[in-house]
Amino acid sequence: MSKSERNPAPPLALDAIAGRILLLRGQRVMLDADLAALFGVPTKRFNAAVRRNLARFPADFMFPLTNQDLAALRSQIATQIATLKAGRGQHGKETSGTDHSCTA
């Protein structure tokens, strides 16, 4: 068990959630890292739980971000993208949850 799994980041405060909702492809979305923080779990575990339980989620619950999506998001969250890539130890592509994921 890694250190981040034993001590996940504290959940987001309710007032911080609204600032994490972004507009992408004409939909309101949250990044997987922000959804994981909302539930108080590491991003890796959040994504694994979603993959294990795909039948419980709408088909458009989550989608991988393309390079074009990342470019569009930079204007909304310029520093957050850099933090995700550099400091959170994520590997592979980021994903995004649609507004279905924001209503959980």
C-alpha angles and dihedrals in degrees: 000000000000125000092251091054092052093046110028119186114275114264118268118264114248093247090054093056095073090055090055095057109100135185115241130158088354092301133105108245142171125209117249091244091057093047090049090051089050089057093039097241134116114268091242092056093045092054092045091051091051091049091049092051103037092138090065094058132068114259091250096047094111136011135176117255118241125213087258090054091050090051090051092050095050091080090053099041109011097159096038093061091052090050092050093051097041110030114025097064094237118160125201127008124338117241133211133214121219126229087279087070092049092060098057 
